[in-house]
Amino acid sequence: MVEEYIERRKKFIDLLPENSIAIVFGGDEIRMTADESFPFQIDHNLFYLTGIKQAQTILMIIKNSLEAKTYLFIQKFDALKEVWTGIRLKSAEAKAISGIENVLFLDNYEDKLDSSLKELDNPKIFLDFASAANYGDMETFVSVADYKKALEDKYKHIEILDSCEYFTRLRMIKSDFEISEMRKAIANTNKGLLAILKNLVPNKNEYDMAALFKYVVALDENSKLAFNTIAASGKNGVILHYPNPMNKLHNKDLVLFDLGSDHHEYKADISRTYPINGKYTKEQKKIYEIVLNCNKRIIDMIKPGLKISDLQEEARNFMAGELMKIGLIDDPKDIIKYYYHNVSHHLGLDTHDLSDRSLPLEPGNVITVEPGLYIKELGIGIRIEDDVLVTPEGSLCLSSEIAKEIDDIEALMKE
């Protein structure tokens, strides 16, 4: 795995101009209350280049006209902290994970930056302006925007530029290793959905199903959720990001799940819509089949050279035509009333992964396909979402093992 991170850094360095320094912060815990912090989340660009998931880590890449040097800054050993908050990476361990030879302590960071800038001709500094990671710790929290201003004040002659474009270009193309990690996240998501199918009955609660999914996901190496689970039953299914799964599950209603497992920071993002009592009604089947056929149509359509906007146009046109056939709308423009989101986004380390949606699709992209119809007057919300790899020949549905055909879902629930 270390070779993967070394190769990623090589590609990143190739994008950097000469006489530049790129700095990436891992971030630190954020205080939630007087004695509690929010769960720590490593900055995904730092993780992408190093494999390190420890708070208060900084990556520095220095590129001159002849070579590039890479430094990793980590916390010093602190016996008292380790007793209270756990074991921290030692220098040798950080080196083994990342493949970075120069592992220093955080208190060397400012001096190394200062001395390195003096050695470069007309240097530039690159920061990731979009990063939510902070520089410092909970007591001296400094955002990337504030740090940029501090650098401009200190080094008035040095230009501070944004590295986000470089990360976007690299992260949009998934390696074989990344695809393998995403497959594992998808497989774990399927385990959670199968557990839901076996336990979904009227008079339970939305939160029962969300809690069950979280439990099953955690059984895989204590994996976390890719994002907060949406479990929206009945009329709640028309709310795209339904936030509070408190309602009781009623007989003959549908429940829309939008959920995913995380596997070593890589995400799955799957939506399925199930009948609470195990059988779709005739009306529900009619709408479900439109969404399902659209889902399959878009997956079959995907190929290099198309844009996500092309997929969206096809999804809108297809579902508008189908709704006109059943008399739900009279004008194709009215599809906006029942379908009001995009059919796709990039997926990877983030659920909505770094991407430039204006670029055509190319092999190695992983995107979602998630058409939906939300008919408030019928109390029906249906979304069917799969995770799809763009291949040189077209597409490969990574989540094809997750049941979505009506007969398959009803059979699983009957079991």
Disulfide bonds with the S-S distance in Angstrom:
none
